Amino acid sequence: MHTGHLLQPLPAAGPDEALDTLLARGGVRVERIVSFGQASPDGFWYDQAEDEFVVLLAGRATLRFDDGRDVVLTPGVWVDIPAHRRHRVEATAAGEPTVWLAVFWPAAIDAAQPEPSHRAD
């Protein structure tokens, strides 16, 4: 068994985001990402083969999707990003840490699961 704290200690600000893999097991990966004002380079889009669930723990960030939609994340706001849904980090808070918790899993896991029924029996 492992334990830790997602907000302590945080790395010092640097030119790049800090990424820590907290767990990788059975095709699932959990990462803590700490940003200090970083954003995706101009013209860069993530196009991942994995599904991703991300929740913001501290700071502020804006994700932009290729359809022009922006999602503003503040602490507690989460987003479920399907595989191959093109997106980019438009902005993160400058002058304070932005802490993300991201969970990745193979898209095939979702495809194998039946859709939940919303029918009342």
C-alpha positions as CSV (number, residue, x, y, z in Angstrom):
1,M,0.0,0.0,0.0
2,H,1.2,3.5,-0.8
3,T,0.0,6.8,0.5
4,G,0.8,10.4,-0.3
5,H,-0.5,14.0,-0.5
6,L,-1.5,15.5,-3.8
7,L,-0.8,19.1,-2.7
8,Q,2.4,18.6,-0.6
9,P,5.2,18.8,-1.4
10,L,4.8,20.7,-4.7
11,P,7.8,21.1,-7.0
12,A,9.4,24.5,-7.6
13,A,8.2,26.5,-10.6
14,G,10.3,25.8,-13.7
15,P,10.1,26.2,-17.4
16,D,8.1,22.9,-17.8
17,E,5.2,21.3,-16.1
18,A,6.1,18.7,-13.4
19,L,4.5,15.3,-14.0
20,D,4.5,12.5,-11.4
21,T,3.0,9.1,-12.2
22,L,1.3,8.1,-9.0
23,L,0.0,4.7,-10.1
24,A,0.2,2.6,-13.2
25,R,-1.6,-0.7,-13.2
26,G,-3.7,-2.8,-15.5
27,G,-3.7,-0.2,-18.3
28,V,-4.7,2.6,-15.9
29,R,-2.4,5.4,-15.2
30,V,-2.9,8.2,-12.6
31,E,-0.7,11.3,-12.8
32,R,-0.3,14.5,-10.8
33,I,0.6,17.4,-13.1
34,V,1.8,20.7,-11.7
35,S,1.7,23.8,-14.0
36,F,3.1,27.2,-13.3
37,G,1.6,29.3,-16.2
38,Q,2.4,26.8,-18.9
39,A,0.2,26.3,-22.0
40,S,0.3,24.1,-25.1
41,P,2.6,25.5,-27.8
42,D,0.8,27.3,-30.6
43,G,-0.7,24.9,-33.1
44,F,-0.2,21.9,-30.8
45,W,-3.2,19.6,-30.0
46,Y,-3.3,16.5,-27.8
47,D,-4.8,13.6,-29.8
48,Q,-4.5,10.7,-27.3
49,A,-5.3,7.0,-27.9
50,E,-6.4,6.8,-24.2
51,D,-9.5,8.2,-22.5
52,E,-8.7,10.8,-19.9
53,F,-10.5,12.0,-16.7
54,V,-9.0,15.1,-15.3
55,V,-9.9,17.1,-12.2
56,L,-8.3,20.4,-11.1
57,L,-7.2,20.4,-7.4
58,A,-5.6,23.9,-7.2
59,G,-5.1,26.9,-9.4
60,R,-6.9,27.6,-12.6
61,A,-6.7,26.3,-16.2
62,T,-8.5,26.5,-19.5
63,L,-8.8,23.6,-21.9
64,R,-9.7,24.3,-25.5
65,F,-11.2,21.7,-27.8
66,D,-10.9,21.5,-31.5
67,D,-14.6,22.5,-31.9
68,G,-13.8,25.9,-30.3
69,R,-15.3,25.0,-26.9
70,D,-13.4,26.2,-23.8
71,V,-13.7,24.5,-20.5
72,V,-12.5,26.6,-17.5
73,L,-11.3,24.5,-14.7
74,T,-11.1,25.7,-11.1
75,P,-10.6,23.5,-8.0
76,G,-13.1,20.6,-8.1
77,V,-14.1,21.0,-11.8
78,W,-13.5,17.8,-13.8
79,V,-13.8,16.8,-17.4
80,D,-14.0,13.4,-19.1
81,I,-12.0,13.5,-22.4
82,P,-12.7,10.6,-24.8
83,A,-9.8,9.2,-26.8
84,H,-8.9,11.2,-29.9
85,R,-10.9,14.2,-28.7
86,R,-8.4,16.9,-29.8
87,H,-7.7,19.4,-27.0
88,R,-5.0,21.7,-25.8
89,V,-4.1,23.5,-22.6
90,E,-4.9,27.1,-23.5
91,A,-3.7,28.6,-20.2
92,T,-2.8,27.9,-16.6
93,A,-2.6,30.3,-13.7
94,A,0.6,32.3,-13.6
95,G,2.3,33.0,-10.2
96,E,0.6,30.0,-8.5
97,P,0.7,26.3,-8.9
98,T,-2.1,24.6,-11.0
99,V,-2.4,21.0,-9.8
100,W,-4.2,18.5,-12.0
101,L,-5.1,14.9,-11.2
102,A,-5.3,12.9,-14.5
103,V,-6.5,9.3,-14.9
104,F,-5.8,7.6,-18.3
105,W,-7.2,4.2,-19.5
106,P,-7.4,2.4,-22.8
107,A,-10.4,3.5,-24.9
108,A,-11.2,-0.2,-25.5
109,I,-12.2,-0.6,-21.9
110,D,-15.1,1.7,-22.5
111,A,-16.1,0.1,-25.7
112,A,-16.4,-3.3,-24.0
113,Q,-18.8,-2.0,-21.3
114,P,-22.5,-1.9,-22.0
115,E,-24.2,1.5,-21.8
116,P,-26.0,2.1,-18.5
117,S,-29.7,1.8,-18.6
118,H,-31.7,4.8,-17.4
119,R,-35.0,2.9,-17.5
120,A,-37.0,2.4,-14.3
121,D,-38.0,-1.2,-13.9
